Amino acid sequence: MQRHIESILDAAGEGIYGLDLEGRATFVNPAAIEMTGWSAGETIGHNIHYKHHHSHADGTPYPHTECPIYAAINDGEVHEVDDECFWRKDGSSFPVDYTSTPIYDGDRLSGAVVVFKDISERKKAEQQLLEAFREVEHLKEQLQEYNAYLQEEIREEHNFGQIIGNSDALKQVMQLVRHVSRTDATVLITGESGTGKELIARSIHDQSKRNQQALIKVNCGAIAEGLVESELFGHEKGAFTHAQSTRKGRFELAHNGTLFLDEIGELPPNAQVKLLRILQDQEVMRVGGTSPVTVNVRIIAATNRNLPQMVEKGQFREDLFYRLNLFPIEMPALRERPEDITILARHFLAQAGRKFGKNMQRIDPESLIKLTHHSWPGNIRELQNMIERGVIMADGPELNLSDFMPTPMTTVAGKIPTLADMERRHIQQALAFTSGVIAGSRGAASLLDIHPNTLRSRMKKLGIEPHETIFRD
């Protein structure tokens, strides 16, 4: 029986010592010998504490009176210890946890058995995990700093937070912005492409009580029709093919903040119905979901389309229009605020100079006169693009736009050209400048700040045929 027990102890993976009442070893198994380097002959009969437990990990003495191994012998209680160290014969140490259990011979305490294991790998894993957590925390802080930096860069690049101009038309808009910013009222911003509708939306958000939360932008015209509901309202895992995980929609991401629905006129009918319900109930139902998610979102919508006309044609829900049109703001076209053109041009000149690393100091007087007399069908975006093109080509500190100004539109029988004629000419100029490229960062759609599909639609409506220019999509 004794031999059987010893065979079991010999096979154990943990180190095992048997101790008498003086703390001397009476038994040692192979695992203990392998871990400490002390042979059975060097261990049995010797005080274990002074063999391998004499010092703390930092080398300071570990008195035997404080040793839990001795405590088990003295008080007859089980003592479990985590994160101490044992010393090897070669003078090195290794982390251990161990249990010292008293042994009784009948009612008499006769010694103790110590079972220990090397926890070096566990400590190594814990250290790696701690370092990983620290790295994650560092990256999180870095990401927050980088995000703040990017937000500042975006604001400077797109003039967010500063509205340029002194015209009466712009002052009227800004007065509306100041009033509505103090509330959570839904806002509908209308106006031609390139008039700065997004800039106004961000100004409303920045001046509102929600400005500590995100402003989430959705371009309703840039999302494939089949994905609109998933993008806006989110989806549950398995709701459709490739829905491999639950995903929050833009409404949930904008919770306690502001949701900017750009090109709201492009929203499909089925999404219009759900949007109306959300505006009424402040609840979102994810695609494939069974229970609604409550959201607190302020809505700002924008469009360059004639929504009342779309309502008459049945292309836009009347009840949704009236919900969105609670507080309308109409952005004036640049041609309606000519006194702002020079101010904007000089602002874009300084901005483009920094962007392209050029010391641009002024715009020549003749170019300024031409700028103020241009009709600007592409509005502020067109003006900015023209200034940037000029700066790229400029060789000196003065910007001359003679080669970049479009040919003035001629009138027929003294009549002013129609808006459609001006738009057709503007699109043709954009296509010519991009060598017929429509989509992509260098395409005409990007230049005109509209979706490629919207540009194709306008081309079709205005009768601009593909063979009129070189098309590369």
Backbone hydrogen bonds, N-H to C=O, Kabsch-Sander energy under -0.5 kcal/mol:
donor,donor_aa,acceptor,acceptor_aa,energy
5,I,1,M,-2.3
6,E,2,Q,-2.3
7,S,3,R,-2.0
8,I,4,H,-1.8
9,L,5,I,-2.3
10,D,6,E,-2.5
11,A,7,S,-1.5
12,A,8,I,-0.7
12,A,9,L,-0.7
15,G,116,F,-2.6
17,Y,114,V,-2.4
18,G,27,F,-2.3
19,L,112,A,-3.3
20,D,24,R,-2.1
23,G,20,D,-1.8
25,A,43,T,-0.6
25,A,46,H,-2.3
26,T,18,G,-3.8
27,F,18,G,-1.3
29,N,16,I,-1.8
32,A,29,N,-0.5
33,I,29,N,-1.7
34,E,30,P,-2.7
35,M,31,A,-2.1
36,T,32,A,-2.3
37,G,33,I,-2.5
43,T,39,S,-0.8
43,T,40,A,-0.7
44,I,40,A,-2.9
45,G,25,A,-2.7
46,H,43,T,-2.3
48,I,23,G,-2.3
51,K,47,N,-0.8
51,K,48,I,-0.7
52,H,48,I,-2.4
53,H,48,I,-0.5
53,H,49,H,-2.1
56,H,60,T,-3.2
59,G,56,H,-2.0
62,Y,54,H,-2.7
66,E,63,P,-1.7
67,C,64,H,-1.0
71,A,67,C,-1.8
72,A,68,P,-1.9
73,I,69,I,-1.0
74,N,70,Y,-2.2
75,D,71,A,-3.4
76,G,72,A,-1.0
79,H,100,S,-2.3
81,V,98,Y,-3.0
84,E,96,V,-2.3
86,F,94,F,-2.1
87,W,52,H,-2.1
88,R,92,S,-3.8
89,K,36,T,-2.6
91,G,88,R,-1.4
94,F,86,F,-2.0
96,V,84,E,-2.9
97,D,117,K,-1.3
98,Y,81,V,-2.2
99,T,115,V,-2.2
100,S,79,H,-2.9
101,T,99,T,-0.6
101,T,113,V,-2.6
103,I,111,G,-2.9
105,D,108,R,-3.9
106,G,104,Y,-0.7
107,D,105,D,-0.5
108,R,105,D,-1.6
110,S,103,I,-3.1
111,G,103,I,-1.2
112,A,19,L,-1.7
113,V,101,T,-2.6
114,V,17,Y,-2.7
115,V,99,T,-2.3
115,V,113,V,-0.5
116,F,15,G,-2.8
117,K,97,D,-1.8
119,I,95,P,-2.3
119,I,117,K,-0.5
123,K,119,I,-2.9
124,K,120,S,-2.5
125,A,121,E,-2.6
126,E,122,R,-2.6
127,Q,123,K,-2.5
128,Q,124,K,-2.5
129,L,125,A,-2.5
130,L,126,E,-2.7
131,E,127,Q,-2.8
132,A,128,Q,-2.4
133,F,129,L,-2.6
134,R,130,L,-2.4
135,E,131,E,-2.5
136,V,132,A,-2.8
137,E,133,F,-2.7
138,H,134,R,-2.7
139,L,135,E,-3.1
140,K,136,V,-2.7
141,E,137,E,-2.5
142,Q,138,H,-2.8
143,L,139,L,-3.0
144,Q,140,K,-2.4
145,E,141,E,-2.5
146,Y,142,Q,-2.9
147,N,143,L,-3.0
148,A,144,Q,-2.4
149,Y,145,E,-2.4
150,L,146,Y,-3.0
151,Q,147,N,-2.8
152,E,148,A,-2.0
153,E,149,Y,-2.6
154,I,150,L,-3.3
155,R,151,Q,-2.5
156,E,152,E,-2.2
157,E,153,E,-3.1
158,H,154,I,-2.8
159,N,155,R,-0.5
159,N,156,E,-0.5
160,F,155,R,-1.3
162,Q,159,N,-2.2
164,I,162,Q,-0.6
171,K,167,S,-2.2
172,Q,168,D,-2.1
173,V,169,A,-1.4
174,M,170,L,-2.5
175,Q,171,K,-1.8
176,L,172,Q,-1.7
177,V,173,V,-2.3
178,R,174,M,-2.2
179,H,175,Q,-1.8
180,V,176,L,-2.6
181,S,177,V,-2.0
182,R,178,R,-0.6
182,R,179,H,-0.8
183,T,180,V,-1.6
187,V,299,I,-1.7
188,L,327,F,-1.5
189,I,187,V,-0.5
189,I,301,A,-3.2
190,T,188,L,-0.6
190,T,329,I,-2.6
191,G,303,T,-1.1
195,T,192,E,-1.3
200,I,196,G,-1.7
201,A,197,K,-2.2
202,R,198,E,-2.5
203,S,199,L,-1.8
204,I,200,I,-2.4
205,H,201,A,-2.2
206,D,202,R,-2.8
207,Q,203,S,-1.5
208,S,205,H,-1.3
211,N,208,S,-1.3
213,Q,210,R,-2.2
216,I,214,A,-0.6
216,I,258,T,-2.8
217,K,215,L,-0.5
218,V,260,F,-2.8
220,C,218,V,-1.0
220,C,262,D,-2.5
222,A,219,N,-1.8
227,L,224,A,-2.2
228,V,224,A,-0.6
228,V,225,E,-0.9
231,E,227,L,-2.6
232,L,228,V,-2.7
233,F,229,E,-3.0
234,G,229,E,-0.5
234,G,230,S,-1.6
235,H,247,R,-2.1
236,E,287,V,-2.6
238,G,243,A,-3.4
239,A,236,E,-2.1
243,A,240,F,-2.3
244,Q,242,H,-1.8
247,R,235,H,-2.9
250,R,231,E,-2.3
251,F,232,L,-2.2
253,L,249,G,-2.0
254,A,250,R,-1.7
255,H,252,E,-1.4
256,N,296,N,-3.1
257,G,254,A,-3.0
258,T,214,A,-2.1
259,L,298,R,-3.0
260,F,216,I,-3.2
260,F,258,T,-0.5
261,L,259,L,-0.7
261,L,300,I,-2.6
262,D,218,V,-2.3
262,D,260,F,-1.1
264,I,261,L,-0.6
264,I,302,A,-2.4
266,E,263,E,-2.1
267,L,264,I,-1.6
272,Q,268,P,-1.9
273,V,269,P,-1.7
274,K,270,N,-1.5
275,L,271,A,-2.5
276,L,272,Q,-2.2
277,R,273,V,-1.8
278,I,274,K,-2.2
279,L,275,L,-2.4
280,Q,276,L,-1.7
281,D,277,R,-2.9
282,Q,278,I,-3.0
284,V,293,V,-3.0
286,R,284,V,-0.6
287,V,234,G,-2.8
289,G,286,R,-2.4
293,V,284,V,-3.2
294,T,292,P,-0.5
295,V,282,Q,-2.3
297,V,295,V,-0.5
298,R,257,G,-1.9
300,I,259,L,-2.5
301,A,187,V,-3.1
302,A,261,L,-2.2
303,T,189,I,-1.9
307,L,305,R,-1.2
310,M,306,N,-1.9
311,V,307,L,-2.7
312,E,308,P,-2.0
313,K,309,Q,-1.5
314,G,311,V,-1.3
315,Q,310,M,-2.9
316,F,310,M,-0.9
321,F,317,R,-2.2
322,Y,318,E,-2.2
323,R,319,D,-1.5
324,L,320,L,-2.5
325,N,321,F,-2.4
326,L,323,R,-0.7
327,F,186,T,-0.8
327,F,324,L,-0.6
329,I,188,L,-2.7
331,M,190,T,-3.6
331,M,329,I,-0.6
336,E,333,A,-1.5
337,R,334,L,-1.6
340,D,337,R,-2.2
341,I,338,P,-1.4
342,T,338,P,-0.5
344,L,340,D,-2.8
345,A,341,I,-2.8
346,R,342,T,-2.3
347,H,343,I,-2.0
348,F,344,L,-2.8
349,L,345,A,-1.9
350,A,346,R,-2.1
351,Q,347,H,-2.2
352,A,348,F,-2.9
353,G,349,L,-2.3
354,R,350,A,-1.8
355,K,351,Q,-2.3
356,F,352,A,-2.6
357,G,353,G,-0.6
358,K,353,G,-2.6
360,M,358,K,-1.6
361,Q,359,N,-0.5
361,Q,397,P,-2.8
362,R,397,P,-1.6
364,D,399,L,-2.5
367,S,364,D,-0.7
368,L,364,D,-1.7
369,I,365,P,-2.0
370,K,366,E,-2.0
371,L,367,S,-2.4
372,T,368,L,-2.0
373,H,369,I,-1.0
374,H,370,K,-0.8
374,H,371,L,-0.8
379,N,376,W,-1.5
380,I,194,G,-1.3
381,R,194,G,-0.9
381,R,378,G,-0.6
382,E,378,G,-1.1
383,L,379,N,-1.9
384,Q,380,I,-2.7
385,N,381,R,-2.5
386,M,382,E,-2.3
387,I,383,L,-2.3
388,E,384,Q,-2.5
389,R,385,N,-2.5
390,G,386,M,-2.2
391,V,387,I,-2.4
392,I,388,E,-2.3
393,M,389,R,-1.7
394,A,390,G,-1.1
399,L,362,R,-2.8
400,N,398,E,-0.6
401,L,399,L,-0.5
404,F,401,L,-1.5
405,M,401,L,-1.7
412,V,415,K,-0.6
413,A,411,T,-0.6
415,K,412,V,-2.0
422,M,418,T,-2.2
423,E,419,L,-2.7
424,R,420,A,-2.7
425,R,421,D,-2.3
426,H,422,M,-2.3
427,I,423,E,-2.5
428,Q,424,R,-2.3
429,Q,425,R,-2.2
430,A,426,H,-2.2
431,L,427,I,-2.5
432,A,428,Q,-2.2
433,F,429,Q,-2.4
434,T,430,A,-1.8
435,S,432,A,-1.0
436,G,431,L,-3.4
437,V,434,T,-1.6
438,I,472,R,-0.8
443,G,440,G,-1.6
444,A,437,V,-2.8
445,A,438,I,-2.4
446,S,438,I,-0.5
447,L,443,G,-1.9
448,L,444,A,-2.3
449,D,445,A,-0.6
449,D,446,S,-0.6
450,I,445,A,-2.6
455,L,451,H,-2.3
456,R,452,P,-2.5
457,S,453,N,-2.2
458,R,454,T,-2.4
459,M,455,L,-2.7
460,K,456,R,-2.3
461,K,457,S,-2.4
462,L,458,R,-2.5
463,G,459,M,-0.6
463,G,460,K,-0.7
464,I,459,M,-2.9
465,E,463,G,-0.9
468,E,465,E,-1.9
469,T,466,P,-1.3
471,F,469,T,-0.7
472,R,436,G,-0.9
472,R,470,I,-0.5
